[in-house]
Amino acid sequence: MRASKYQQKSIARDNIEELFRQAEETFDSSSKLADRYVELALKIRDKAKVKLTKDEKRRFCKKCHSYLKPGNNCTARVKNKVLLLHCKTCDNIRRICRCKAD
């Protein structure tokens, strides 16, 4: 029996959360495995048409899809109420406006 669309999205959301949790846990031992978990989470997101939370969106680089951990493979700076995330893998800089309450 096939699951309803609501059940499919719920399962997809749970899988995405689990993949990001595993990426966080395995980053210290294997950063490539953490990057793979992010890629799998993004594939599930695209297939099930599920939106990521703000926290999940900020945990990977949108250009190279690598898992970001400040101090290890990215730097995080606040400049004029703007959060700058600089990925050291691909030199991409994300600017996140912090002027509104998140």
C-alpha distances in whole Angstrom, upper triangle without the diagonal:
4,7,10,13,14,12,12,16,17,15,17,20,20,20,23,25,25,26,29,30,30,32,34,35,35,37,41,40,38,38,37,33,33,34,31,29,30,29,25,25,26,24,21,23,23,20,18,21,22,26,28,30,34,34,31,33,36,35,35,38,36,38,38,35,36,36,39,41,44,47,45,44,45,47,47,50,51,53,54,51,49,47,47,45,46,44,46,44,44,47,45,46,43,45,43,45,46,48,45,44,40
4,7,9,11,10,9,13,14,13,15,17,18,18,20,23,23,24,26,28,28,30,32,33,33,35,39,38,36,36,34,31,31,31,28,26,27,26,22,22,23,21,18,19,20,16,14,18,19,22,24,27,30,31,28,30,33,32,32,34,33,35,35,32,34,33,36,38,41,44,43,41,42,44,44,47,47,50,51,48,45,43,44,41,43,41,43,41,41,44,41,42,40,42,40,42,43,45,42,41,37
4,7,8,6,6,10,10,10,12,14,15,15,18,20,20,21,24,25,26,27,30,30,31,33,37,36,35,34,33,30,29,29,27,24,25,24,21,20,21,19,16,17,18,15,13,15,16,19,21,24,27,28,26,27,31,30,30,32,31,33,33,30,32,31,34,36,39,42,41,39,40,42,41,44,44,47,48,44,42,40,41,39,41,39,41,39,40,42,39,40,38,39,37,39,39,41,39,37,34
4,5,5,6,9,10,11,12,14,15,17,18,20,21,23,25,26,27,29,31,32,33,34,38,38,36,35,34,32,30,30,28,26,26,25,22,21,21,20,16,17,18,15,12,14,14,18,20,22,26,27,25,26,30,30,30,32,30,33,33,30,32,31,34,36,39,42,41,40,40,42,41,43,43,46,46,43,41,39,40,38,40,39,41,40,40,42,39,39,37,38,36,37,38,39,36,35,32
4,5,5,6,8,10,10,12,14,15,16,18,20,21,23,24,26,27,29,30,31,32,36,36,35,33,32,30,28,28,26,24,23,23,20,18,18,17,14,14,14,12,9,10,11,14,17,19,23,24,22,23,27,27,27,29,27,30,30,27,29,29,31,33,36,40,39,37,37,39,38,40,40,42,43,40,38,36,37,35,37,36,39,37,37,38,36,36,33,34,32,34,35,36,33,32,29
4,5,5,6,9,10,11,12,14,15,17,18,20,21,23,24,26,27,29,30,32,35,36,34,33,32,30,28,28,26,24,23,23,20,18,19,18,15,14,16,14,10,11,11,13,16,18,21,22,21,22,26,26,26,29,27,30,31,27,29,28,30,32,35,38,38,36,36,38,36,39,39,41,41,38,36,35,36,34,36,35,38,37,37,38,35,35,32,33,31,32,33,34,31,30,27
4,5,5,6,9,10,11,12,14,15,17,18,20,21,23,24,26,27,28,30,33,34,32,32,31,28,27,27,25,22,22,22,19,17,19,18,14,14,16,14,11,13,12,15,17,18,22,23,21,23,26,26,26,29,28,31,31,27,29,28,30,32,34,38,37,36,36,38,37,39,39,42,43,39,37,36,37,35,37,35,38,36,37,39,36,36,33,35,32,34,34,36,33,32,28
4,5,5,6,9,10,11,12,14,15,16,18,20,21,22,24,26,27,28,32,32,30,29,28,25,24,24,22,20,19,19,16,14,15,14,11,11,13,10,7,10,10,13,15,18,21,22,19,21,24,24,24,26,25,28,28,24,26,25,28,30,33,36,35,34,34,36,35,38,38,41,42,38,36,34,35,33,35,33,36,34,34,36,33,34,31,33,31,33,33,35,33,32,28
4,5,5,6,9,10,10,12,14,15,16,18,20,21,23,24,26,27,30,31,29,28,27,25,23,23,21,18,18,18,15,13,14,13,10,9,11,10,6,8,7,10,12,14,18,19,16,18,21,21,21,24,22,25,26,22,24,23,25,27,30,34,33,31,31,33,32,35,35,37,38,35,33,31,32,30,32,30,33,32,32,33,31,31,28,29,27,29,30,32,29,28,25
4,5,5,6,9,10,11,12,14,16,17,18,20,21,23,24,26,29,30,29,28,27,25,23,23,22,19,18,19,16,14,15,15,12,11,14,13,10,11,9,11,12,14,18,18,16,18,21,21,22,25,24,27,27,23,25,23,25,27,30,33,32,31,31,33,32,34,35,37,38,35,33,31,32,30,32,31,34,32,33,35,32,32,29,30,28,30,30,32,29,27,24
4,5,5,6,9,10,11,12,14,15,16,18,20,21,22,24,27,28,26,26,25,22,21,21,20,16,17,17,14,12,14,14,10,11,14,12,9,12,10,13,14,15,19,19,17,19,22,21,21,24,24,27,26,22,24,22,25,26,29,32,31,30,31,33,32,35,36,38,40,36,34,32,33,30,32,30,33,31,32,34,32,32,30,31,29,31,32,34,31,30,26
4,5,5,6,9,10,10,12,14,15,16,18,20,21,22,26,26,24,23,23,20,18,18,17,14,14,14,11,9,11,10,6,7,10,9,7,9,7,10,11,13,17,17,14,16,19,18,18,21,20,23,22,19,20,19,22,24,27,30,29,28,28,30,29,32,33,36,37,34,32,29,30,27,29,27,30,28,29,31,28,29,26,28,26,29,29,32,29,28,25
4,5,5,6,9,10,11,12,14,15,17,19,20,21,25,26,24,23,23,20,18,18,17,14,13,15,12,9,11,12,9,8,12,12,9,10,7,9,8,10,14,14,11,14,17,16,17,20,19,22,22,19,20,18,20,22,25,28,27,26,26,28,27,30,30,33,34,31,29,27,27,25,27,26,29,27,28,30,27,27,25,26,24,26,26,29,26,25,21
4,5,5,6,9,10,11,12,14,16,17,18,20,23,24,23,22,22,19,17,18,17,14,14,16,13,10,13,14,10,11,14,14,12,14,11,12,11,12,16,15,13,16,18,17,18,21,21,24,24,20,20,18,21,22,25,28,27,26,27,29,28,31,32,35,36,33,31,28,29,26,29,27,29,28,29,31,29,29,27,28,26,28,28,31,28,26,23
4,5,5,6,9,10,10,12,14,15,16,18,21,22,20,20,19,16,15,16,14,10,11,12,9,7,11,11,8,10,13,12,11,13,11,13,12,14,17,16,13,15,18,16,16,20,20,22,21,18,18,16,19,21,24,27,26,25,25,28,27,31,32,35,36,33,31,28,29,26,27,25,28,26,27,29,27,28,26,28,26,29,29,32,30,28,25
4,5,5,6,9,10,11,12,14,15,16,20,21,19,18,17,15,13,13,12,9,9,10,8,5,8,9,7,7,11,12,11,12,9,10,8,10,13,12,9,12,14,12,13,16,16,19,18,14,15,14,16,18,21,24,23,22,22,24,24,27,28,31,33,30,27,25,25,22,24,22,24,23,24,26,24,24,22,24,22,25,25,28,27,25,21
4,6,5,6,9,10,11,12,14,15,19,20,19,18,18,16,13,14,14,11,10,13,11,8,11,13,11,11,15,15,14,15,12,12,9,10,12,11,8,12,14,12,13,17,18,21,20,16,16,14,16,17,20,23,22,21,21,24,23,26,27,30,32,29,27,24,24,22,24,22,25,24,25,26,25,25,22,24,22,24,24,27,25,24,20
4,5,5,6,9,10,11,12,14,17,18,17,17,17,14,12,14,13,9,10,13,11,9,12,14,12,13,16,17,15,17,14,15,13,13,16,14,11,15,16,14,15,18,20,22,21,17,17,14,16,17,20,23,22,22,22,25,25,28,29,32,34,31,29,26,27,24,25,23,25,24,26,28,26,27,25,27,25,28,27,30,29,27,23
4,5,5,6,9,10,10,12,15,16,14,14,14,11,9,10,9,6,7,9,8,6,10,11,10,11,15,15,15,16,14,15,12,14,16,14,11,13,15,12,12,16,17,19,17,14,13,11,14,15,19,21,20,19,20,23,23,26,28,31,33,31,28,25,25,22,23,20,22,21,22,25,23,24,22,25,24,27,27,30,29,27,24
4,5,5,6,9,10,10,14,15,14,13,13,11,8,10,10,7,7,10,10,7,10,13,12,12,15,17,16,17,15,14,11,11,13,10,8,11,11,8,10,13,15,17,16,12,12,9,11,12,15,18,17,16,17,19,19,23,24,28,30,27,25,21,21,18,20,18,20,19,20,22,21,21,20,22,20,23,23,27,26,24,20
4,5,5,6,9,10,13,14,14,13,15,12,10,12,13,9,10,13,13,11,14,16,15,15,19,20,19,20,17,17,14,14,15,12,10,13,14,11,13,16,18,21,19,16,14,11,13,13,16,18,17,18,18,21,21,24,26,29,31,28,26,23,23,20,22,20,22,21,23,25,24,24,22,24,23,25,25,28,27,25,22
4,5,5,6,8,11,12,11,11,12,9,7,10,10,7,9,12,11,11,14,16,15,16,19,20,20,21,19,19,16,17,18,15,13,16,16,13,13,17,19,21,19,15,14,11,13,13,17,19,17,17,19,22,22,26,28,31,34,31,29,25,25,22,23,20,21,20,23,25,24,25,24,26,25,28,28,31,30,29,25
4,5,5,6,9,10,9,8,9,7,4,7,8,6,7,10,11,10,13,15,15,16,19,20,20,21,19,18,15,16,17,14,11,14,13,10,10,13,16,18,15,12,10,7,10,10,14,16,14,14,15,18,19,23,25,28,31,29,26,23,22,18,19,17,18,16,19,21,20,21,20,23,22,26,26,29,29,27,24
4,6,5,8,10,10,9,12,10,7,10,12,9,10,14,14,13,15,18,18,18,21,23,23,23,21,20,16,16,16,13,11,14,13,9,11,14,17,19,17,14,12,8,9,8,12,14,12,13,14,17,17,21,23,26,29,27,25,21,21,17,18,16,17,17,20,21,21,21,20,22,21,24,24,28,27,26,22
4,6,7,8,9,10,12,10,8,12,13,11,12,16,16,15,18,20,20,21,24,25,25,26,23,23,19,19,20,16,15,17,17,13,14,18,21,22,20,17,14,11,12,11,14,16,14,15,17,19,20,24,26,30,32,30,28,24,24,21,22,19,20,20,22,24,24,24,24,26,25,28,27,31,31,29,25
4,6,6,6,7,9,7,6,10,11,10,12,14,15,15,18,19,20,21,23,25,25,26,24,24,21,21,21,18,16,19,18,14,14,17,20,21,18,16,13,11,12,12,15,16,13,14,17,20,21,25,27,31,34,32,29,26,25,21,21,19,19,18,21,23,23,24,24,27,26,29,29,33,33,31,28
4,6,5,5,8,7,5,8,11,10,11,14,15,15,17,19,20,21,23,25,26,26,24,23,20,20,20,17,15,17,16,12,12,14,18,19,16,14,10,8,9,8,12,12,10,10,13,16,18,21,24,27,31,29,26,23,21,18,18,15,15,14,17,19,20,21,21,24,24,27,27,31,31,29,26
4,6,7,10,10,9,12,14,14,15,18,19,19,21,23,24,25,27,29,29,30,28,27,24,23,23,20,18,20,18,15,15,17,21,22,19,17,14,11,12,10,12,12,9,11,14,16,18,22,25,28,32,30,28,24,23,19,19,17,16,16,19,21,22,23,23,26,26,29,29,32,33,31,28
4,7,9,9,9,12,13,14,16,18,19,19,22,23,24,26,28,29,30,31,29,29,25,26,26,22,21,22,21,17,17,19,23,23,20,18,15,13,14,13,16,15,12,14,17,20,22,25,29,32,35,34,31,28,26,23,22,19,18,17,21,23,24,25,26,29,29,32,32,36,36,35,32
4,5,5,7,9,10,11,13,15,16,17,19,20,22,23,25,26,28,29,27,27,24,24,25,22,19,21,20,16,15,17,20,20,17,15,12,11,13,13,16,16,12,12,16,19,21,25,28,31,35,33,30,27,25,21,20,17,16,15,18,20,21,23,24,27,28,31,31,35,35,34,31
4,5,5,6,9,10,11,13,14,15,17,19,20,21,23,25,26,27,25,24,21,22,22,19,17,18,17,13,12,13,16,16,13,12,8,8,10,10,13,13,10,9,13,16,18,22,25,28,31,30,27,23,22,18,17,14,13,11,15,17,18,20,20,23,24,28,28,32,32,32,28
4,5,5,6,9,10,11,12,14,15,17,19,20,21,23,24,25,24,24,21,23,23,21,18,19,18,15,13,14,16,16,12,11,8,9,12,13,16,17,13,12,15,19,21,25,28,30,33,32,29,25,23,20,18,15,14,12,14,17,18,20,21,25,25,29,30,34,34,34,30
4,5,5,6,9,10,11,12,14,15,17,18,20,21,23,24,23,23,20,22,22,20,17,18,18,15,13,15,17,18,14,12,10,9,13,14,17,18,15,14,17,21,22,26,29,32,35,33,30,27,25,21,21,17,17,15,17,20,21,23,23,26,27,30,31,34,34,33,30
4,5,5,6,9,10,11,13,14,16,17,19,20,21,22,20,20,17,18,19,16,13,15,15,11,10,12,15,16,13,10,8,6,9,11,14,16,13,12,14,18,19,23,26,29,31,30,27,23,22,18,18,15,16,14,16,19,19,20,20,23,23,27,27,31,31,30,26
4,5,5,6,9,10,11,13,14,15,17,19,20,21,20,19,16,18,18,16,13,14,14,11,8,10,12,12,9,7,5,5,9,11,15,16,14,12,14,17,19,22,25,28,30,29,26,22,21,17,16,13,14,11,13,16,16,18,18,21,22,25,26,30,30,29,26
4,5,5,6,9,10,11,12,14,15,17,18,19,19,19,17,19,20,18,15,16,16,13,11,13,14,14,11,9,8,9,13,15,18,20,17,15,17,21,22,26,29,31,34,32,29,26,24,20,20,17,17,15,16,19,19,21,21,24,25,28,29,33,32,32,28
4,5,5,6,9,10,11,12,14,15,16,18,16,17,14,16,18,16,12,14,15,12,11,13,14,16,13,10,9,9,12,14,18,20,18,16,18,21,22,26,28,31,33,31,28,25,24,20,21,18,19,17,18,21,20,22,21,24,24,27,28,31,31,30,26
4,5,5,6,9,10,10,12,14,15,16,14,14,12,14,15,13,10,10,12,9,7,10,11,12,11,7,7,6,10,13,16,19,17,15,16,19,20,23,25,28,30,28,25,22,21,17,18,15,17,15,16,18,17,18,17,20,20,24,25,28,27,27,23
4,5,5,6,9,10,11,12,14,15,15,15,13,16,17,16,13,13,14,12,10,11,11,12,10,7,8,9,13,16,19,22,19,17,18,21,22,25,27,30,32,30,27,24,23,19,19,16,18,15,16,19,17,19,19,22,22,25,27,30,30,29,26
4,5,5,6,9,10,11,12,14,13,14,13,16,18,17,13,14,16,14,12,14,14,15,14,10,12,12,15,18,22,24,22,20,21,24,25,28,30,33,35,33,29,27,26,22,23,20,21,19,20,23,21,23,22,25,24,28,29,32,31,30,27
4,5,5,6,9,10,11,12,10,11,10,12,15,14,10,11,14,12,11,13,13,15,14,10,12,11,14,17,20,23,21,20,20,23,23,26,28,30,32,30,27,24,24,21,22,19,21,19,20,23,21,22,20,23,22,25,26,29,28,27,23
4,5,5,6,9,10,10,10,10,9,12,14,14,10,10,13,12,10,12,10,13,12,9,11,12,15,18,21,24,22,20,20,23,23,26,27,29,31,29,26,23,22,20,20,18,21,19,18,21,19,20,18,21,20,23,25,28,27,26,23
4,5,5,6,9,10,10,12,12,15,18,18,14,14,17,16,14,15,13,15,14,11,14,15,18,21,24,27,25,23,23,26,26,29,31,33,35,32,29,27,26,23,24,21,23,21,21,23,21,23,22,24,24,27,28,31,30,30,26
4,5,5,6,8,8,10,11,14,17,17,14,14,17,16,15,17,16,18,17,14,16,16,19,22,25,28,26,24,25,28,27,31,32,34,36,33,30,28,27,25,26,23,26,24,24,26,24,25,23,26,25,27,29,31,30,29,25
4,6,5,5,5,7,8,11,14,15,11,12,15,15,14,15,14,16,17,13,16,16,18,21,24,27,26,24,24,26,26,28,29,31,33,30,27,25,25,22,24,22,25,23,23,25,22,23,21,23,22,24,25,28,26,26,22
4,6,5,7,9,10,14,16,18,14,14,17,17,15,16,14,16,16,14,17,18,20,23,26,29,28,25,25,28,27,30,31,33,34,31,28,27,26,24,25,23,26,24,23,25,22,24,21,24,23,25,27,30,28,28,25
4,6,8,11,13,17,19,20,17,17,20,20,19,20,18,19,19,17,20,20,23,26,29,32,31,28,28,31,31,33,34,36,37,35,32,30,30,27,28,26,29,27,26,28,26,27,25,27,26,29,31,33,31,31,28
4,6,9,11,15,18,19,16,16,20,20,19,21,19,21,22,19,21,21,24,26,29,33,31,29,29,31,31,34,34,36,37,34,32,30,30,28,29,28,30,28,28,30,27,28,26,28,26,28,30,32,30,29,26
4,7,10,13,16,18,15,15,19,19,18,20,17,20,21,18,21,21,23,26,28,32,31,29,28,30,29,32,32,34,34,32,29,27,28,26,28,26,29,28,27,29,26,26,23,25,23,25,27,29,27,27,23
4,7,10,13,14,12,12,16,17,16,18,17,20,20,17,20,19,21,24,26,30,29,27,26,28,27,29,30,32,32,29,27,25,26,24,26,25,28,27,26,28,25,25,22,23,22,23,24,27,24,24,20
4,7,9,12,10,9,13,14,14,16,15,18,19,16,18,18,19,21,23,27,27,25,24,25,24,26,26,28,29,26,23,22,23,21,23,23,26,25,25,26,22,22,19,20,18,20,21,23,21,20,17
4,7,8,6,6,10,11,11,14,13,16,17,14,16,14,16,18,20,24,23,22,20,22,21,23,23,26,26,23,21,19,20,18,20,20,23,22,22,23,20,20,17,18,16,18,19,21,19,18,15
4,5,5,6,9,10,12,15,14,18,19,16,17,15,15,17,19,22,23,22,20,21,19,21,21,24,24,21,19,17,19,17,20,20,23,23,23,24,21,20,17,17,14,16,16,19,16,15,12
4,5,5,6,9,11,13,13,17,18,16,16,15,14,15,16,20,21,20,18,18,16,18,17,20,21,17,15,13,15,14,17,18,21,22,22,22,19,17,14,14,11,12,12,15,13,12,9
4,5,5,7,10,12,13,17,18,15,15,12,12,12,14,17,18,17,16,16,14,17,17,20,21,18,16,13,15,13,16,16,20,20,21,21,18,17,14,15,12,14,14,17,15,14,10
4,5,5,7,11,11,15,15,12,12,10,10,12,14,18,18,17,15,17,16,18,19,22,24,21,18,16,16,14,16,16,19,19,19,20,18,17,14,16,14,16,16,20,18,17,14
4,6,6,8,8,12,13,11,12,10,10,13,14,18,18,16,15,16,15,17,18,20,22,19,16,14,14,12,14,14,17,17,17,18,15,14,11,13,11,14,15,18,17,17,13
4,6,8,9,12,13,11,11,9,8,10,11,15,15,13,11,12,11,13,14,17,19,16,14,11,11,9,11,11,15,15,16,16,13,12,9,10,9,12,13,16,16,16,13
4,7,9,12,12,9,9,6,5,7,9,13,13,11,10,12,12,15,16,19,22,19,17,13,13,10,12,11,14,14,15,16,14,13,11,13,13,16,16,20,20,19,16
4,6,9,8,6,5,4,5,9,11,14,13,11,10,13,13,16,18,20,23,21,18,15,13,10,11,9,12,11,12,13,11,12,10,13,13,17,18,22,22,22,18
4,5,6,5,5,7,7,10,12,14,13,10,9,12,12,15,17,19,22,20,17,14,12,9,9,7,10,9,9,10,8,9,8,12,13,16,18,22,22,23,20
4,6,5,8,10,10,14,15,18,17,14,13,15,15,18,19,21,23,21,18,15,13,11,11,10,13,12,10,11,8,10,8,12,13,16,19,22,22,23,20
4,6,8,11,12,15,17,19,18,14,13,16,16,19,21,22,24,23,19,17,15,12,11,9,12,10,8,9,7,9,10,13,15,19,21,24,25,26,23
4,6,9,10,14,16,18,16,12,12,15,17,20,22,24,26,25,22,19,17,13,12,9,10,8,7,10,8,12,12,16,18,21,24,27,27,28,25
4,7,9,13,15,17,15,12,13,16,17,20,22,24,27,25,22,19,17,13,13,10,12,10,10,12,11,13,13,16,17,21,23,26,26,26,23
4,6,10,12,14,12,9,10,14,15,19,21,24,26,25,22,18,16,13,12,9,10,8,9,12,11,13,13,17,18,22,23,26,27,27,24
4,7,10,12,10,8,9,13,14,17,20,23,26,24,21,17,16,12,12,9,11,10,12,14,13,14,14,17,17,21,21,25,25,25,22
4,6,9,8,6,6,9,10,14,16,19,22,21,18,14,13,9,9,7,9,9,11,12,12,12,12,14,15,18,19,23,23,23,20
4,6,6,6,6,8,9,13,16,19,22,21,18,15,13,10,11,9,10,12,14,14,14,14,14,16,16,19,19,23,24,23,20
4,6,6,5,5,6,10,13,16,19,18,16,12,11,8,9,9,10,12,15,14,14,13,13,15,15,18,17,21,22,22,19
4,6,6,6,8,11,14,17,21,20,18,15,13,11,10,10,10,13,15,14,15,15,16,17,18,21,20,24,25,25,23
4,6,8,11,14,17,20,24,23,21,17,15,12,11,10,9,10,14,14,15,15,16,19,20,23,23,26,28,27,25
4,7,10,14,17,20,23,22,20,16,14,10,9,6,5,7,10,10,12,12,14,17,18,21,22,26,27,27,24
4,7,10,13,16,19,19,16,12,10,7,5,5,5,8,10,9,10,9,11,13,15,18,18,22,24,24,21
4,7,10,13,16,16,13,10,8,6,5,7,8,11,12,10,11,9,11,12,13,16,16,20,22,22,20
4,7,10,13,12,10,7,6,5,7,9,11,14,15,13,12,10,10,10,11,13,13,16,18,18,17
4,6,10,10,8,6,5,7,8,12,13,17,17,14,14,11,11,10,10,12,12,15,17,18,17
4,7,6,6,5,6,9,11,15,17,20,20,17,16,12,12,10,9,10,9,11,14,15,15
4,6,5,7,7,11,13,16,18,22,21,18,17,13,12,10,10,10,10,11,15,16,17
4,5,8,10,14,16,20,22,25,24,21,19,15,14,11,11,9,9,9,13,15,16
4,7,10,13,16,19,22,25,24,21,19,15,14,10,9,7,5,6,9,11,13
4,6,10,13,16,19,21,20,18,16,12,10,6,6,5,5,7,10,12,13
4,6,10,13,16,18,18,16,14,10,8,6,5,6,6,10,12,13,12
4,6,10,12,15,15,12,10,7,6,5,6,9,10,13,15,17,16
4,6,10,12,12,10,8,6,5,7,8,11,12,16,18,18,17
4,6,9,9,6,6,4,7,9,11,15,16,19,21,22,20
4,5,6,5,5,6,8,12,14,17,19,22,24,24,22
4,6,5,8,9,12,15,17,21,22,25,27,28,26
4,6,8,11,13,17,19,23,24,28,29,30,27
4,5,9,12,15,18,21,24,27,28,29,27
4,6,10,13,16,19,21,25,26,28,26
4,7,10,13,16,19,22,23,25,23
4,7,10,13,15,18,20,22,20
4,6,10,12,15,17,18,17
4,6,9,12,14,16,15
4,6,9,10,12,11
4,6,7,10,10
4,6,7,7
4,7,9
4,6
4
